Amino acid sequence: MDFLYSIDFTELIKQSSYTGLLIFLIAFLETLLLVGLFFPGSMALVAIGSLIATGHLDLWPTLFWAFAGAVVGDNISFWIGVYFHDHLKNSKLYTRYHHEFIKGEHFFHQYGVYSVAIGRFVGPIRAVIPTIAGTLGMSGKLFFITNILSALVWAPAYILSGVLLGEAFTLSYNKIETFVHLELWSILVVGFCTLLVFLWIKRSSIFKNSTKKSIAYFALFLASFVSLTITQTSFQG
């Protein structure tokens, strides 16, 4: 599957009349059972984000199609686990990717429902967690809600990273000094707020449980990353 990494997704998007459908398909394949193990969807979404910076794509439609593809891909993977859990462990698919499934099962047992959200950002298990959630009896309603909420973070995390990189490469010389100043201020403000919340989590009695504390730190990291990216993108615009 190495040929997938040679595809220029930015050129593919530029030349297509169906950009929304392509973005949906990329996010969908990235989150589909096992396909995400070898499909470079995350890299493609970052590259697509850079096209927003250069004016080839609009931000909100791009975010919507990436979000929709992620939700549908994870939901299909989940229901595969629900309907085929009796046959999955006896299949050649399970045997071939036994290591990934075992790691995913351990991760799910450790973090429960939170594994669906956290697992989106963990490469080796991202492609199996939704299916494992289905095989282990997670309710469809709870999975759907968790899937929606985590996709609302996942899609901007990759798309806005690409926007930020694209903006950095397209800045004109006379804007560089202004950009650096604004960037430094945004890093200082977001960093200071992050530090305050970090100290609160560390000392709060609410997070005595180590699992809850780990999840809180992870959520803080994602929130800080998205906030910083949105702030810098707004400055550059």
C-alpha positions as CSV (number, residue, x, y, z in Angstrom):
1,M,0.0,0.0,0.0
2,D,3.0,2.3,-0.2
3,F,1.6,3.8,-3.4
4,L,-1.0,5.6,-1.3
5,Y,1.7,7.8,0.1
6,S,2.8,9.0,-3.3
7,I,-0.7,10.5,-4.1
8,D,-0.7,14.3,-4.2
9,F,-4.0,14.9,-2.5
10,T,-3.7,18.7,-2.9
11,E,-3.5,18.4,-6.7
12,L,-6.3,15.9,-6.6
13,I,-8.5,18.3,-4.8
14,K,-7.5,21.3,-7.0
15,Q,-8.5,19.4,-10.2
16,S,-11.7,17.9,-8.9
17,S,-15.2,19.2,-9.3
18,Y,-16.2,17.1,-6.3
19,T,-14.0,18.5,-3.5
20,G,-16.5,18.0,-0.7
21,L,-17.0,14.4,-1.7
22,L,-13.2,13.8,-1.9
23,I,-12.6,15.3,1.6
24,F,-15.5,13.2,3.0
25,L,-14.0,10.1,1.4
26,I,-10.5,10.8,2.8
27,A,-11.8,11.2,6.3
28,F,-14.1,8.2,5.9
29,L,-11.3,5.9,4.8
30,E,-9.0,7.2,7.6
31,T,-11.5,6.1,10.2
32,L,-12.8,2.9,8.6
33,L,-12.0,-0.5,10.2
34,L,-8.4,-1.4,9.5
35,V,-8.2,0.9,6.4
36,G,-6.8,3.6,8.6
37,L,-3.7,1.5,9.3
38,F,-2.3,2.0,5.8
39,F,-4.3,5.0,4.4
40,P,-2.5,8.3,4.9
41,G,-5.7,10.2,5.7
42,S,-4.3,12.4,8.5
43,M,-1.5,13.6,6.3
44,A,-4.0,14.2,3.5
45,L,-6.2,16.3,5.7
46,V,-3.3,18.5,6.8
47,A,-2.4,19.0,3.2
48,I,-6.0,19.8,2.3
49,G,-5.9,22.4,5.2
50,S,-3.1,24.2,3.5
51,L,-5.3,24.8,0.4
52,I,-7.6,26.9,2.7
53,A,-4.6,29.2,3.4
54,T,-4.0,29.6,-0.3
55,G,-7.6,30.3,-1.1
56,H,-8.4,27.1,-3.0
57,L,-10.9,25.9,-0.4
58,D,-13.3,27.5,2.1
59,L,-12.8,26.7,5.8
60,W,-16.3,25.7,7.0
61,P,-17.3,23.4,4.2
62,T,-13.9,21.7,4.4
63,L,-14.4,21.2,8.2
64,F,-17.9,19.9,7.7
65,W,-17.0,17.3,5.1
66,A,-14.0,16.1,7.1
67,F,-16.2,15.9,10.2
68,A,-19.0,14.0,8.3
69,G,-16.5,11.5,6.9
70,A,-15.1,10.8,10.3
71,V,-18.5,10.3,11.9
72,V,-19.7,7.9,9.1
73,G,-16.5,5.9,9.0
74,D,-16.4,5.3,12.8
75,N,-20.2,4.5,12.9
76,I,-19.9,1.9,10.1
77,S,-16.9,0.4,11.9
78,F,-18.8,0.3,15.2
79,W,-21.8,-1.5,13.7
80,I,-19.5,-4.0,12.0
81,G,-18.4,-4.9,15.5
82,V,-22.0,-5.1,16.8
83,Y,-23.3,-7.3,14.1
84,F,-20.3,-9.5,13.4
85,H,-18.8,-9.8,16.8
86,D,-19.5,-13.6,16.9
87,H,-17.6,-14.1,13.6
88,L,-14.9,-11.5,13.9
89,K,-12.5,-13.4,16.2
90,N,-12.7,-16.4,14.0
91,S,-12.0,-14.5,10.8
92,K,-8.8,-14.3,8.8
93,L,-9.0,-10.5,9.3
94,Y,-8.7,-10.9,13.0
95,T,-5.8,-13.4,12.7
96,R,-3.9,-11.1,10.3
97,Y,-4.3,-8.0,12.5
98,H,-4.3,-9.8,15.8
99,H,-1.8,-7.5,17.4
100,E,-3.8,-4.3,16.6
101,F,-7.0,-5.9,17.9
102,I,-5.4,-7.0,21.2
103,K,-3.9,-3.6,21.8
104,G,-7.2,-2.0,21.0
105,E,-9.1,-4.2,23.4
106,H,-6.6,-3.4,26.2
107,F,-7.0,0.3,25.5
108,F,-10.8,0.0,25.6
109,H,-10.8,-1.9,28.9
110,Q,-8.5,0.7,30.4
111,Y,-10.4,3.9,29.2
112,G,-13.9,2.6,28.5
113,V,-16.1,5.1,26.6
114,Y,-13.2,7.6,26.6
115,S,-11.2,5.3,24.4
116,V,-13.4,6.2,21.5
117,A,-12.5,9.8,21.7
118,I,-8.8,9.4,22.7
119,G,-8.4,6.5,20.2
120,R,-9.0,8.9,17.3
121,F,-5.6,10.4,17.9
122,V,-3.6,7.2,18.6
123,G,-2.3,5.8,15.3
124,P,-1.9,2.1,15.9
125,I,-5.4,1.6,17.4
126,R,-7.4,4.3,15.7
127,A,-8.6,1.9,13.0
128,V,-9.9,-0.8,15.4
129,I,-11.3,1.0,18.5
130,P,-14.8,1.7,17.1
131,T,-15.2,-2.0,16.0
132,I,-13.9,-3.2,19.4
133,A,-16.4,-0.9,21.1
134,G,-19.2,-2.6,19.1
135,T,-18.0,-6.1,19.9
136,L,-17.7,-5.4,23.6
137,G,-21.3,-4.2,24.0
138,M,-21.0,-0.4,24.1
139,S,-24.5,1.1,23.5
140,G,-25.1,2.6,20.1
141,K,-26.5,5.8,21.5
142,L,-23.4,6.4,23.8
143,F,-21.1,5.6,20.9
144,F,-22.9,8.0,18.6
145,I,-22.7,10.9,21.0
146,T,-19.0,10.2,21.8
147,N,-18.3,9.8,18.1
148,I,-19.9,13.2,17.3
149,L,-18.1,15.1,20.1
150,S,-14.7,13.6,19.3
151,A,-15.1,14.2,15.6
152,L,-15.8,17.9,16.3
153,V,-12.2,18.1,17.7
154,W,-10.5,15.6,15.3
155,A,-11.5,17.3,12.1
156,P,-10.3,20.9,13.1
157,A,-7.1,19.4,14.7
158,Y,-5.9,18.2,11.3
159,I,-7.5,20.8,9.0
160,L,-6.4,23.8,11.1
161,S,-2.9,22.4,11.4
162,G,-2.8,22.5,7.6
163,V,-4.2,26.0,7.5
164,L,-1.5,27.2,9.9
165,L,1.3,25.6,7.9
166,G,-0.1,27.0,4.7
167,E,-0.4,30.5,6.1
168,A,3.2,30.3,7.4
169,F,4.4,29.5,3.9
170,T,2.4,32.1,2.1
171,L,3.2,35.1,4.3
172,S,4.6,38.1,2.4
173,Y,7.9,39.5,3.7
174,N,6.3,42.7,5.2
175,K,3.9,40.6,7.3
176,I,6.4,38.4,8.8
177,E,7.3,40.7,11.7
178,T,3.7,41.3,12.6
179,F,3.0,37.6,12.4
180,V,5.8,36.7,14.7
181,H,4.6,39.2,17.3
182,L,1.0,38.0,17.2
183,E,2.1,34.4,17.2
184,L,4.3,35.0,20.3
185,W,1.4,36.7,22.2
186,S,-1.0,34.0,21.3
187,I,1.4,31.3,22.5
188,L,2.0,33.2,25.8
189,V,-1.7,33.7,26.5
190,V,-2.8,30.2,25.6
191,G,0.2,28.7,27.4
192,F,-0.5,30.7,30.6
193,C,-4.2,29.6,30.6
194,T,-3.1,26.0,29.9
195,L,-0.7,26.1,32.8
196,L,-3.4,27.4,35.2
197,V,-5.8,24.6,34.2
198,F,-3.0,22.0,34.4
199,L,-2.2,23.1,38.0
200,W,-5.9,23.0,38.8
201,I,-6.3,19.4,37.4
202,K,-3.1,18.3,39.3
203,R,-4.4,19.6,42.7
204,S,-8.1,19.1,42.3
205,S,-9.8,16.3,44.3
206,I,-12.1,15.7,41.3
207,F,-9.3,14.0,39.5
208,K,-7.9,11.7,42.2
209,N,-8.4,8.7,39.8
210,S,-5.4,8.4,37.6
211,T,-7.5,7.5,34.5
212,K,-9.7,10.6,34.9
213,K,-6.6,12.7,35.4
214,S,-5.0,11.3,32.2
215,I,-8.1,12.0,30.2
216,A,-8.3,15.5,31.6
217,Y,-4.7,16.2,30.6
218,F,-5.4,14.8,27.2
219,A,-8.5,17.0,26.8
220,L,-6.5,20.0,28.0
221,F,-3.8,19.4,25.4
222,L,-6.4,19.1,22.6
223,A,-8.2,22.2,23.7
224,S,-5.0,24.2,23.9
225,F,-3.8,23.0,20.5
226,V,-7.1,23.9,18.8
227,S,-7.3,27.2,20.6
228,L,-3.8,28.1,19.5
229,T,-4.3,27.1,16.0
230,I,-7.6,29.0,15.6
231,T,-6.1,32.1,17.3
232,Q,-3.1,32.2,15.0
233,T,-5.2,31.5,11.9
234,S,-7.5,34.4,12.8
235,F,-4.5,36.7,13.3
236,Q,-3.1,35.7,9.9
237,G,-6.4,36.2,8.2
